[in-house]
Amino acid sequence: MRHLDNPAPPELLVGTETGDDAAVWRLDDHRALVSTADFITPVVDDARTWGRVAAANSVSDVYAMGASPLFALNLVGWNVDALPTSMLAEVLAGGQDIAVAGGFHIVGGHTIDDPEPKYGLAVTGEVDPDRLLTNAGLRPGQDLILTKPLGVGVVTTAIKADVATAEVASAAIESMVRLNDHAAVIALDAGATGCTDVTGFGLLGHLGRMTVESAVVARIEFDAIPFLPGARELAAEGIMPGGSRRNLEGEAELLDPGSRPELDQLLVADAQTSGGLVFGVDPGETAAVLERLADTGHTAARIGSVEPGSGLVVLA
């Protein structure tokens, strides 16, 4: 989009320049609209579960901005010759499950005939401009909090290859359908200034972009990172999505791997679907934040700290 002649009006608080999670448009001094869109191909076999995962993934960008979703539109690609309409109804029901859980409304949408099924949402939310979280808000001295375990890409690849146990698959699905609403509120209450969600570009890509936009260095303690059950073992057996490998190759300039082996680097770059939030808070808030996240069912951890510098993720 950098080639487009698209001047930014003063009402546009967040546009394309920083690669943030959603666009933000100021309405007045106390209200701004947040807008985002996302859709994915199936990551699980069950249609309703896929709908729930895709909807949770789509609305996550709104929560990552510190906003609350208001309404959404369905985005559907469907192979009408190969897939029954009753299955699409189950996908949409899964999306509705997430809308009910998140307190927003799905009010329509658009469907096209597509050889490969796709589902997601275009979501509109609302935020107080003074409480807006962006990927340019990290500050030196902060602790980094990750609210969900990594490894979704590895496990969903194992599910597709039919090598994931029921327990491993269930844990990944439970993580993917968990909304980031409570995590966003906890981050805001703790005074977080910068936040993003961890999705297709992995922790490396999304946090790496934060370090660029915030002009800081993120020092990650690899052994502190939570992973989904079975993810590291599956990765060690060679189960790794192509997207994770492309992430590591494409974002190599953002990473100082230290002495960490390639497997650890790939896990940090693992492409997530409906991953958690990563945000910075003052160290004095960390214990309370982790306690509140645990109380709301999150598997969260302090995974490192923010240091002076610019545009680098350092593994320790």
N, C-alpha and C positions, 0 to 999 in steps of 0.2 A: 504493500500500500504506500510505501515511501515514494513511489513514482506518481502518485495521484496528486493533483492540485486540490488540496482539501484544507483551506485555512481554518484554524480553530477559533470559533467565537468565544467570548469571555464566559459564556454559560457552561462551556465544556470544561469540567474540572479534571477529568481523566479521559484521554483519547488513545490514540495508537502509539504515541511517541515512546512510552515507557513499557509497552508490552504487558500492561497490567491485566488483571483477571476479568474486568468488565469496564464498560464506559460509564461515566458519571456526568449527569447534566443538572446544573443548579436550577432550581425553580425559584427559590428565594433564600433569605439568610438562614433558614432553619430546615429546608427541605431540598433534597436532590434525588433525581431518579437514577437508578442503576440498571443497566441493560446488558444482557449477555445471551449467548446461544451456544448450544453444544449438542452433538448427537454421536452415537457410537454404534458399532455393529455388535452382534450378540457376544457376550462373554460367558454365559452359562446356558444350559439347555432349556430350563424352564422359562416359559414366555413371561409369566407374571413377575418372576424374579428379575429377569432381564429388564423389564419395564421399571421396576423399582430401582435397580442399579443405575440405569441410564438417567432417570429423573433426579436421583440423588447427586449424580455426577454433574448434571446440568445446573442445578440450583446452588452447588457448592461455590461457584464464582461469586454469587451475590453475598454469601456469608463471609467469603474471604475479604470483601470490601468493608465489612462491618455493618452490612445492610440487612434489611428484612425483606423477603420476597412478598410481592403483592399478588401477581397473577402470572400465568404462563400460557404459551401456545405450544401444542404438540407439533413436532417435526418428524415426519414418517416417510421412510422409503420402504415399499412393500412389493414383493414379487407376487402379483395377483394370480399368476398362472400356477405357481408351485406351493403357495402357502394359503391356508384357509383364513377367511375373515374372522372366524371364531378365535384363531390364535392371535390376530391383531387385537381383538377385543381384550384378550388377557394381558397383552403388553400395555395397552392403554389403562387397564385396571391397575396394573402395577404402578404406572405413573400417578394415577389418582391416589393410590395408597400413600405415596410420598407427599403429594400435595396436602392431603389431610393431616399427615404427621407434621408438616412444616407450616400449616396454617395459611396456605395460599390457595388460589383457585386456578384451575385450568379452564380456559374460556374459549377454546377453539384450536385452530391449527391448520396445517397443510400437509397433504399426502401426495406422493408421486409413485408411479410404477417404477420399481428398481429391482434389478436382478439380485442384489444383495440387500437384505433387510437392514434398516437403520432406524434408530429411535432416539429422540432427545427432546429438549425443550428450549424455547426462547423465553427467557424469564425477565420480568421487570420488577425491580424492588425499590425501596426507599431508604434513604440514609440522611442523618444530620451531617451536613458538611464538616462540622467541627469534630465529628467522631468517625470520620472516614479513615479507613485503613488502606494503605497502598503498598506496592512493592518497593517504594522508595523511602520507606520510613524506618529502616533499621538504624540503630545508633550504637557506636562503640561502647563497650561495657555491658551491653545487654546479654542475658542468657537466651538461648534459642530453644523453643519448646516445639516438639512435634506431637500432634494429638492422635495420630493413628499409626499403627505399625506399617512398615514397608513390606514389599514382596508380592503385591497383588499381581503384577505382570507375570512373575514366575508361576504363581499358583494357577492363574487363569490359563496360562499356556499348558500347565500340567492337566488341568481339567479337560481342555480340548484334546489332549493326547491320551486321555483316559488313564492317567497314571497317578492322579491325586486321590488320596483316600477320602472317604466321606467326611472324616473329622477335619482334614486340612481344607477341603472345599467349603465346608460349612463355616469355618472360622473366617475365610476370605469373604464369603458372601455376607456374613454378619457385619464385617467391617465396611464393605462397599455400600450397604444399604443404610448405614448409620449417617444421619445428617450432621453437618458441621454447625448447626444452629447454636447449641449449647457452648461449643468450643469458641465460637465467635464472641458470644456474650462474655465469657470468662476472660478472653483476651482483652476486650474493651474495658471490663471492670478493673483489670490489673494494670491498665495504662499502656497497653501495647500501642506502638506507633507504626509498625510495619507488619504486614501479613500477606501470605499467599497460600493457595491450596496446592497440594502436590498431586499432579495428575500426569498427563501423557509424557511430559519431558523429565519426569522423575524428580527426586529431591535435588539432584545435581543441577538440572536445568532450571527449575523454578527458583530454588534458593540462589543459584548462580546469577540469575537475572536480577534478583534482589540485591546482591552484592554490587552489581554494576550500577543499578539505579540509585542505591543508597550510598555508593562510594565507600564501601567497607569491605572487610575480609571476614568470612565465616569460618571459624575453626571447629570442625566436627570431630567429636570423640566417637569413632566408629563403634566401639564396644558398648556405647550407651544407646545406640539406635535400636528401637524395638522392631522385631520382624514377626510376620505371621508364622504360626506354627507350620513347620515343614518347609518353609520357603528357602532357608539357607541350605538345607539338605538336598532339596530338589535342584537348586542352582548348582551345587557341587556335582550333581549327577549329569549336568549339561542341559538342564531345562532352563531355557532363557529366551524370552521373546526377542524377535529381530529388532523391535523398537527400542529395547533397552541397549542393545549393541550400537544402534545408530545414535542413540542419545550420548553414549560415552564417546563415540568418535566425533560427533558434531559439537560437543561441548568440552572437548579436551582442553581448550585454552582457559576454561574457567576452573580447572581442577589442578591442585597440587596433591598428588596421591600419597606423598611421603613414602613410607615403606610398605604400604598396603598392596596386596596382590591384585591381579586383574579381577578376580572373582568379587572381591570387596568393592572394587570400583564399579563393576557392573551392577551390584546390588544397590549402590547409592544412585545409579542412573536408571534403575528399573522403572519402566513405564507403568504408572499407576492408573487405575480407574477408580474414581470416587475416593481418592485418598484424603488424608487429613489436612489440617492447617499447620503451617510453620510460622511462628511469630516471635518477636523479641520482646522481653520484659526485663525490668530492673531485677537484679539478683535477689533483692529483698522480697520480691513477689513470687519467686519461683516455687517455693514449698507450698504456698497457699494455692497457686494455680494448679499444681500437680494434684493436690488433694481434691480440689473441686472437679477436676477432670476425671479423676478416679471415681468420685462419688456419682458422676453422671454416666459411668460405664465405659469411659475411654481407657485405652491402653496407651498412655502418653508418657513422655520422658523429656528431660532436659538433655539435648543431644550435643550441646556445644555453646560457644560464645561468639560475640561480635567484637572484632578488633579494628583498629584504624588500618586503613589501606584502601584498596579499590579493586573490586571485581574479581574475587578469587574465593574458591572453596578449598580449604586445607583439611586433609584427612590426618587424624592423629591416632 
